[in-house]
Amino acid sequence: MSYQQITFKSDEASWGFAFANRFTKILEERNIKPAALSRKTGVPESTIKGIMEGRVPGYYRMMLLAQGLDMTL
């Protein structure tokens, strides 16, 4: 039997980049800068920029960002 092994790291990376692309697109569509979203949500600007680069946010930060963008998870 042949199968492809998928590691957590590669799954996390692909999910992170998909999330980053969508998150960045939403910010661009709404003309929201990371600094403005940071002020609104309390999430550090460096964290927001990291998410835009593909880092995977935790649930709590994702929830804060969604609320700041008037969205649901």
N, C-alpha and C positions, 0 to 999 in steps of 0.2 A: 504494500500500500504506500502511496506517495502522498505527502502532505506538505504544506508550506508552514513553517514555523513563524509565528508573528510575536515579536517581543513587545512588552509593554511600552518601552521607550519609543519605538517606531510608531506605535499606535498613538501615543501621547503627542508625538511631534506632528503627525499628520493632522490630528484633531486640533492641535494648537494652531497650526498654520491656517486651517480652514476657519477656525474661530477668529483668528487675527484678520484674515481677509474680510470677513463679514463685518466685524467690529469696526475696522478702518473705513469700510464703505459706508456704514451707517453714520459715522462721525463726519465724513466728507459730505454726504447727502444733506446732513443737517447743519453743515458749516460750524461744527463744534470743535474747538481746539482742545487738546489734552489738558491744558492748564485750566480751562473753564470747567471741564467735566470734573477735574480734581477738586476744584473749589466747591462745586455743587454736591459732590458725593463724599468727600473726605478721603477718597482713595488717592494715595500719593501719585503725582504726575509721573514719577519714574516707573511706577507699577503699570500705569496705563500705557506708557510707551513700550514697556516690556511686553505687555499683552499684544500690542500692535506688531511687535517683532516675532511673535509666535510663542511666547511663554504662556503656559496654561494657568489661568486664574483659579483660585479656590472658589467654592460655592458662595461663601459669604461675600467676597469681593464681586463676584459675578452678579449677585443679587443687588448689591449697592449700585453697580453700574447700570443694571437694567432699570432700577428705580429712577436713577438720574436721567435716563433716556426715555422715561415714561413708557417702559416696556415690561413685559412679564417674561419669566423664564419658562 
